[in-house]
């Protein structure tokens, strides 16, 4: 067992592990905002890789209370309401227009791709329905949904790590394909591309790293931090109450009731519900919570480190290739839906590329691609529809997972 292996830092050395955890995320964020190559990889993936290296060199243990209880138990639930403060549904509907439509078409493609991949590869990896649920949520929303669904279905930690590695490899290839499509003569011939033409006419100019551009310094006060955390803790507390109530109230006599119990009994579903209600109907108050996105994102970086902790090289070698193929099938079907739907509805090439990106990579990668290509008018819509993906990703991931018997 992994726990029997002697490591330089023992599982009960709380402060040493906390130092490694915080230092690793700080290094990853610094690299992301300093070097172009790191910005393209993303700090989140760098954090995960650092954890994977430290675990397999036996510097830190595969499991420890700091990782299992503190990060999974507290950091992750608190991150979600902070990151969902921008999900004003009325604003998203009003400001994104047709862009939201192509995003939803891509979401349907993600579900179709997941069902197809599960049908083709169903017997190759034990626990694949759980991975299907994870990838449905992640490829509609993002890491927030991945975390929520892993908790809802209690997906094996080693399988979660293998799926994360496969997902990251897949996304690296996918982003290169999207960038290739944006410059491909065939696609430019068959789709309108006004933003590409605009950039070509004015010249894109030199770019800082995407991360540094996105995370510009903001004015944040002590009061902001206090209210951010008070809000997040309140949302999680109410969500746990709601989840416990419904999980105890709904019977589990058949598969449908079991699915309802999994859905309404999940604290993450209620965290999403309450956060969206607050962001939509108390949007003025939500806009006053400065610094929430920064705090929430840092907490998610801690999560990415912990995701890499259970990753044994043997499990990755054994499962990651199959899971990479699994993820590729989902992405290919998502792209097929986006490009065919976009062609039928006469969308711009840039809209299609970024909507698919917002599905598969989430709002920050879509906005990052828009920044890197100089499509400045699409940065806002990318963030809005990608954040909307956070809202529906958990719901749809749990639905797909329940239908597949996760």
Secondary structure, 3 states (H helix, E strand, C coil): CHHHCCCCCCCCCHHHHHHHHHHHHHHHHHHHHHCHHHHHHCHHHHHHHHHHHHHHCCCCCCCCHHHHHHHHHHHHHHHHHHHHHHCCHHHHHHHHCHHHHHHHHHHHHHHHHHHHHHHHHCCCCCCHHHHHHHHHHHCCCCHHHHHHHHHHHCCCHHHHHHHHHHHHHHHHHHHHHHHHHHCCHHHHHHCCCHHHHHHHHHCCCCCCCHHHHHCCCCCCCHHHHHHHHHHHHHHHHHHHHHHHHHHHHCCCCCHHHHHHHHHHCCHHHHHHHHHHHHHHHCHHHHHCCCCHHHHHHHHHHHHHHHHHHCCCHHHHHHHHHHHHHHHHHHHHHHHHHHHHHHHHCCCCHHHHHHHHHHHHCCHHHHHHHHHHHCCHHHHHHHHHHHHHHHHHHHHHHHHHHHHCCC
